[in-house]
Amino acid sequence: MSLSWNEIKDRAVRFSKEWEDESREHAEAKSFWDDFFNVFGISRRRVATFEEPVKKLGNKQGFIDLFWKGKILVEHKSLGKDLDSAYGQALDYFAGIKEYDLPKYILVSDFARFRLYDLDEKTHHEFSLKELHKNIKLFGFIAGYEKRSYKEEDPVNIKAAELMGKLHDRLEESGYGGHVLEVYLVRLLFCLFADDTSIFERDIFKEYIEIKTREDGSDLGSALAQFFQVLNTPKGKRLKTLDEHLNQFPYVNGKLFEEPLPIAAFNSSMREILLECSALDWGQISPAIFGSLFQSVMDSEERRNLGAHYTSEKNILKLIKPLFLDELYEEFEKLKGSTKKLQEFHKKLASLKFLDPACGCGNFLVITYRELRLLELEVLRELNKTGQGFLNVADIIWIDVDQFYGIEVDEWPARITEVAMWLLDHQMNMKVSDEFGHYFARLPLKKAAKIVNDNALRIDWEEVVPKEELSYIPV
């Protein structure tokens, strides 16, 4: 669970005070970085290693001071040393790092100064140790509050779809198919996202596969079966002798892990595919588009027959803005400054219900939910201006996924929609947490979007949601 920004800032101030007089690179650097990660409530040993061996250009042996694969590379120097030189040394290591392990950030420091390079954005920020608390949000990627920009054609989207498609094919070829395969893959998708978005502690799912299963994959199926069972069991009801690594996972609920599934049989190549999947940064994939991407696991002919397609976010916004969103924003603008009226408007937002009778992978529902949550955030900002104050973030978020309904004839997209809604909900909760400084996550999952796996031309829509309760049909 992520710490609140308020707690992180307090820890950063204490960290700066404790280390303000240190200067010796080798004597205290490791303790310095252990304490640095503790500022964010993260155990350095869980995510990063010291003195990571790597071959530099010319086949020369090098050792990275601190390395979190796929995330950050740290080069540490003694007090007063040249940080430009440290940055150049950090870049020299890239030649010996596997592509999927390349870091997104480089951090160089001499105890008294920090310089953080964002390699994707091609920017850098430099500040003193005393100023760490003022710049702490630059390290949101450590704390679990990373600000992300999503691109429909981002290579990570394509790579994720390709890898999940491969895993689907291998499992199906082994005889593990149909309904159980679809549920199995949806569970894995949730866990891969959870590992990178602070639902789980950082990278513990990846670590579980790497450490607790054999390289030949022979025990991976049984290990995942036990893992799914743990996610469906409250902490207080778990076996007292349960492996400590498994017991650290949260209770998820939401019926996502409730159904007993046959144990899948993996081999070494299938295990490697899953590890490649876990090495990707799933937090970069927007729930608004990932459902459509994973239609790629379906046969292309079947996809054409079912009409599965990607509806761009721009097109969805063109639909929902005149349908209801513009009107809601106009109403909100008129109510600014009145606490009572804003509270009534907030209640109204939490009472709205939406139905998509041909929801596919849920693009309409997911984006509609996101836009409604963004409007709720605007309301909360305005209420906070009027002096209402918020002691508990959980008490002020009233909009939830159970306001959304869908009908989908194919089971795979229907299950994808449910998971996409949960993941989008978590992202929006992180956004609110970032805004008001208090961490909030809805675990265990208690509510879900109601996605009915049936033919909309044959089913009575009132069995899904009574028409007198329905506010909008965003199609």
Secondary structure by P-SEA (a helix, b strand, c coil): ccccaaaaaaaaaaaaaaccccccccccaaaaaaaaaaaaccccccccccbbbbbccccbbbbbcccccccbbbbbbcccccaaaaaaaaaaacccccccccccbbbbbcccbbbbbcccccbbbbbcccccccccccccccccbbbbbbbcccaaaaaaaaaaaaaaaaaaaaccccaaaaaaaaaaaaaaaaacccccccaaaaaaaaccccccccaaaaaaaaaaaaaaccccccccccccccccccccccccccccccbbbbcaaaaaaaaaaaaccccccccccccccccccccaaaaaaabbbbbcaaaaaaacccccaaaaaaaaaaacccaaaaaaaaaaaaabbbbbccccccaaaaaaaaaaaaaaaaaaaaaaaaccccccccccccccccccccccccaaaaaaaaaaaaaaaaaaaaaaaaaccbbbbcccccccccccccccccccccccccccccccccc
